[in-house]
Amino acid sequence: MPLFERIWRGYGRFLYACGFVAGYTTFAMMLLVIANAISRFLFNAPVAGAFEVTESMLTVLIFLSLALTQYEGGHIQVVLLTQRLPHGLQKLARLFALALGAVFFAWCSQAAWGYALKSFAINEQQWGAIRYPLYPVKFMVFFGLILLAIQYVLGFVRELIGGEHIEELASQ
Amino acid sequence: MTGLEIGFIGVCALFAAILLGVNVMVALGAVGAAGLASIVGVKGATAMLSTVFFDTTHSFHFSVIPLFLLMGFFAMRAGLGEDMFEAASKWLGNLKGGLAISTTIGAAAFGAASGSSVGTATVFTKLALPEMLSRGYDKRLASASIAIAGTLAVMIPPSALVVVYGILTDSSIGGLLIAGVIPGLVFAVILCFATYVTVLRNPALAPPIKTDATLPEKLYSLRLAGPLVLVIVCIIAGLYLGIFTPTEAGGIGAGLTLILAVIRQRGLKGVRLTKTLMDTIRTSAMIFAIIICALVFSKFLALSGVANALGGFLTTLDVNRWVVVAIIVGIYLVLGMMMDAPALLAITLPITHPVMMKLGFDPIWFGVFVVLLVEIGAVTPPVGINCFVVQAASDGRVRLEDVFKGLVPFVLAGFVMLVLLCVFPQIALFLPQTMK
C-alpha cells in the first residue's frame, strides 16, 4: 500500500477513536442531564456541577468529532454546479475548496491556541456549583480545529495525487 | 472601500464559494473572517475567531441539539417507525387513501421523535411504500405522501432545526419548540385532507382496502407506538408547563426512547449503541460547524452594515410588508432547491431575520414560518432532498419524476399552511404566549 494511503487510513482510525470518545461523552451527557432533572424534580436538589460539566461536555464532543465528519464527507457542500463541469475544472474546484478549508481552519487553530494559552496562564476557572480549570476544554477546541485543518491538508494532497488511483492500487 | 461595499462583495463571494463546492461552513467562516479582517483588521478578526468556537459550544442550552439527535437516532435504529406505521394503518387503513393517510400520521408521530425529515422519509419509504404499491396505490401518490410527511418531523417538537434557528437568531428555544406544535398538527391534518381530496377526485389512485383488524388487534398495535407518542407528549407538556428546560427535555426524551428501543430489540445489542452514538456526533458536528461559521459571517454582515442597509431599504419601500414576505418566500424556495435546511438557515438568517424584525414580525412566528418554508424547499425540484431520499430508498420501485409529479397537491397544501400562518399568526404564537 502506498505511503500516503497508509497515512490517510491511519489518520482515519485516529479520528474514529476521537469520535468514539465523543460518542460516549454524548451518552454520559444524556445520563447526567437525566440525573440532574430527576434529582431536581424529586428532591429539589440538582446534581452539583451538572450544569457546568454539561457545558464542557458539549465542547468536547463537538471538537472531537469535527475532523471525523470531514474525513467521512459529512459536512454539507453544494455540488449542483461543479458536477456539471469538465473533469479538469472539477478537480481544480475541489482543490480550491480543500485549500480554503485548510487555510481557514489553520487560522482558527492559531486563534484558538492563543485563547487557550491565555486561559492556562491565568489558570482560568469554571465558576459555579463546582470549580475546575477551563483551559483543558479550551485546548480541546484547539485540538479539534488543528485535526480538522490537517484533515483538509491531507484531503488536498490526496486530491492532488489522485486518491481514486491510490485506492485502485491499494485494492489490487 | 466602504464597509457596505465590502459587505456586498462578501455576500457575492459567499454564494460563489458555495457554488464552487466549498463546504458551506468553510464558505461562511472564511468569507466572514476575511470580511471582518478587511473592516476591523486581521487582529480583530483573529480575536473574533479565538472566542467564537468556545463561546458557542460551551453552553448548557445548546446541548439540546445532540440530545434531540440522539433521541431520533435511537428511535430510528430501534425500528420504532415500523410500530408507528403498523398502528396508524390498523386504525386508519379503511379510509379513502387510508394507507397514505396512515403514512402521514405515522410519519408525523415518528418524525416528531426523530426530528429528521430525511430520516423519516427513509424509514417510511422502506415501510410504507412496498405496502402501498402492493395494494395497488399509484406510485406518484404513494411516494409523494412519504416525501412530504418527512417535513412534519421538523415542525413538531422535539426538532433540532428549530433549535438551530433559535441559536442563530438568539430567540427563545423553549418558545420556538412549543410554537411548532399547533402548526405541525394543523399541517398534518391539511396533508391528510389533501390526500383524501386527491383520492376522492381520482379513486383509481388508491383502491379501497378493507382491513379486518379487530379492536384488540388495534389496541395491541399501540404497544410501542403509544409509549413513543406519550414520550413526545411528555416532552411538549414538560416544556409548556416549565417543568424542565429544552436540554432536560432532550435528555429525558433520549433516555426514554432508549428504553423503548431496548424493549423492542430485546436488549442493547440490537440498538447498536456505538453506531447510534457515532451517527449522533457526526450530525452534531456538522450542525455546530455551520452554526459557528454562520455566526462569524453574521458578525461580518452586521459590522459591514449590509443587514442594516437591506432592512432600511426594505422598510422604507412604499410597499406592503407582505410584499417583502412574498419576496423572502421566493428567495427561500429558490435557495431551498439547492441546499440542506441547516445550511440554508445559516446563510439566509443573518439577512432575512433583521429585515423581518424591522418590519415588525414576531421572531417566534418567523421561526415557524421559515422552518416550514425550507422544508417545502426540501421537496421541490431540482434538489428536493426528501424526494431523492424516497427514490433512493425505494430500490427502483419509483422514479424521481413520479415523486415530483405526485407532490403537486402536497406542495399546494404547504402553501395553504403558509397562508394560514400569515392570516392567523396565533396558530404559532398562542402556546408560546401562554407557556410558563
Interface residues (C-beta under 8 A of the other chain):
Chain A: G19 F20 A22 G23 Y24 T26 F27 M29 M30 L31 L32 V33 I34 N36 A37 F41 F51 T54 E55 S56 M57 L58 T59 L61 I62 F63 L64 S65 L66 L68 T69 Q70 E72 G74 H75 I76 Q77 V78 V79 L80 L81 T82 A93 R94 F96 A97 L100 G101 V103 F104 F105 W107 C108 Q110 A111 A112 G114 Y115 V137 K138 V141 L145
Chain B: A17 I18 L19 L20 G21 V22 N23 V24 M25 V26 G29 A30 A33 T46 A47 L49 S50 T51 F53 F54 T57 H58 S59 F60 F62 S63 P66 L67 L70 I243 F244 T247 E248 G250 G251 I252 A254 G255 L273 T274 L277 M278 T280 I281 R282 T283 S284 A285 M286 F288 A289 I290 M338 M339 D340 P342 A343 P382 V383
